[in-house]
């Protein structure tokens, strides 16, 4: 009687697939994956929302516009604020450091 044993091969392939998925998920969960050369959120010290709150507190003003700009690897947030005196001004915050630039 001839017995084909595809089960061990299938078990090995299944184990490799599961291990590969586990490694991919772990890397994504820890923020180590890059998408198209862009930095992932985990590599930013400050989110856009945090940068807006920081600028509003510091200048006692209300944000009227906020956007993310990229300069190569560097990410900068540009936040337009409206002061109590009616003056509109812009603050730039580096996403990696949280410092104004």
N, C-alpha and C positions, 0 to 999 in steps of 0.2 A: 504494500500500500504506500503510495507516494503522498507525503504530507507537505504542503506548502506552509511556510511559517511567516506570513506577512505581519502577524500580530506584534512581534518584537520590533520590527522596523517601524510600524505605525506608532507604537508606544514611544519610541525614541523621537520620532518626528513630532508627535504631540507634545512631548516634554520640552523639545527645543522651541516650539511655537509659544508655549505657555511661559517659558523662561524669558524669551525675547519680549513678549508682551509685558511681563512683569518689570523688566528692566526699563522699557520705554515708558511705562506708566510712572515708575519711580523717578526717572529723570524729569519727566514733565511735572510731576507733583513738587519736586524740589526746585523747579525753575531753571534747570540746567539745559533746557532745549532752546535752540534759537530757530526762529522762523524767518527764512529769507534774509538772514543777516541782521534782523532787527533784534533789539534787546527785549527780553521777556520782562513781564511786570515784576518778577522777583528780583531783578537786577536794579530796580529803581529804589532808591532810599525813600523818595517822596512820591506819592501819587498826585495826579492833577487836582483831585479834590482836597488833599492835604495842603498842597501849595496855595490853592485859592484861600482856604481858611487861614493859613499862615499870613498871607498878604493882607487879607481883610483885618485881621487882628493887629498886625503891625502898623498899618496906616489908618486904622479906624475909618475904613472906606468900604464901599460895596462893589463887588466884582460885577462887571457888566458883560465881560467876555473873557474866555479862557481858551487857549489852544496849545497844542503840543507842536514843537518844531524840532526837526532833526538836523544835526550838523555832523554828518558822518556817523560815528559811533555815539556821539553826545546827544542827549535829549534835553531840550530846554522848554520850560513852560512860559508862555507869554500871557500875562494876566492884565487886562485893562480894568482899572478901578475908577469909581466915581467918588470923589471926596465930598465932605459935608459942604464945602464952599462951591460945589458945582464943577470943580475942575476934574477933567479926565486925564489920567496918566497911566503909563504902562510899567509893570514890574516884570523882570525876567528871573526865573528861578531854575537852577540846574537840578534836574531830576535825580542825579546820582548823589549829590551832596546836600541838597536842600538850601544851598546858599544862593543869594542873589548874584546875578552875573551882569 
